[in-house]
């Protein structure tokens, strides 16, 4: 079987590409940064109706977080508010008849709050 110069060139290119692809590579190993602590509030709604939960503070405009169903406990992330920020949580019944407010807290991980 006769091998043409074109076939030889293709074969040579495949061998070079394979050798280059399988050769040693320099690898840089780094440690990932520590994950940021998630800011969250655990809301226990002991009422017979759902509440809308908000967060507010001196440097935080009132921000809706989540609606919590009646007689339910849920962990709600507080996104966009940095750790160490002083905030207050507010819960308003869905019919608007009652409002509940937490004490002023400094966010640092998980804050547990029961209504009422």
C-alpha positions in Angstrom: 0.0 0.0 0.0 1.4 3.3 -1.0 1.1 6.3 1.3 0.9 9.7 -0.4 2.6 12.8 0.9 -0.8 14.3 1.7 -1.7 11.3 3.9 1.7 11.5 5.5 1.2 15.1 6.4 -2.2 14.4 7.9 -0.8 11.5 9.9 2.1 13.7 11.1 -0.4 16.5 12.1 -2.5 14.0 14.1 0.5 12.6 15.9 1.8 16.1 16.8 -1.6 17.2 18.0 -2.0 14.1 20.1 1.4 14.4 21.6 0.8 18.1 22.4 -2.6 17.5 23.9 -1.3 14.6 26.1 1.8 16.3 27.3 2.5 17.7 30.7 0.6 20.8 31.7 1.4 23.3 34.5 -1.4 23.4 37.0 -2.0 26.1 39.5 -3.8 25.1 42.7 -5.5 27.7 44.9 -7.7 27.6 47.9 -11.2 29.0 47.3 -12.2 32.0 49.4 -14.4 31.2 52.4 -18.0 31.4 51.5 -19.9 34.5 52.8 -22.1 33.9 55.8 -25.7 33.8 54.6 -27.9 36.4 56.3 -31.4 35.0 57.1 -34.3 35.3 59.5 -36.2 32.2 60.7 -39.9 33.4 61.0 -42.4 31.4 63.0 -45.9 32.6 62.2 -48.2 31.5 65.0 -51.1 33.5 63.6 -54.2 32.0 61.8 -53.4 34.0 58.6 -50.4 34.6 56.4 -48.0 37.5 57.0 -45.8 39.5 54.6 -42.3 39.9 56.1 -40.1 43.0 55.4 -36.7 44.1 56.5 -35.8 47.8 57.1 -33.0 49.8 58.7 -31.2 53.1 58.8 -29.2 52.2 55.7 -31.8 49.7 54.3 -35.0 50.8 52.5 -38.0 48.7 53.5 -37.7 45.5 51.4 -40.2 42.7 51.0 -38.7 39.3 51.9 -41.5 36.7 51.7 -45.1 35.8 52.6 -45.2 33.2 55.4 -48.3 31.1 55.6 -50.3 30.7 58.8 -48.9 28.4 61.5 -45.7 27.9 59.6 -42.0 28.4 60.3 -39.6 29.3 57.4 -36.0 30.3 57.0 -36.0 33.4 54.8 -32.7 34.7 53.2 -32.0 38.4 53.7 -30.3 39.1 50.4 -28.6 42.4 49.6 -28.1 43.3 53.3 -24.5 43.1 54.6 -23.5 41.3 57.7 -23.2 43.7 60.6 -26.1 45.9 59.4 -28.6 47.0 62.0 -32.1 46.1 60.9 -35.7 45.6 62.1 -38.0 43.0 60.7 -41.7 43.7 60.2 -44.6 41.4 59.6 -48.0 42.6 58.3 -51.0 40.3 58.2 -52.3 39.8 54.6 -55.5 41.6 55.4 -53.5 44.6 56.7 -55.2 44.6 60.1 -52.1 43.9 62.3 -48.4 44.8 62.1 -45.6 43.2 64.2 -42.1 44.4 64.6 -38.9 42.8 65.9 -36.4 44.4 68.1 -33.5 46.2 66.4 -30.9 43.5 65.5 -27.4 43.4 64.0 -27.4 40.8 61.1 -24.8 38.1 61.6 -26.1 34.8 60.3 -29.5 33.6 61.4 -32.0 35.6 63.5 -34.9 33.7 65.0 -38.2 35.6 65.3 -41.7 34.4 66.3 -45.0 36.2 65.5 -46.7 37.2 67.8 
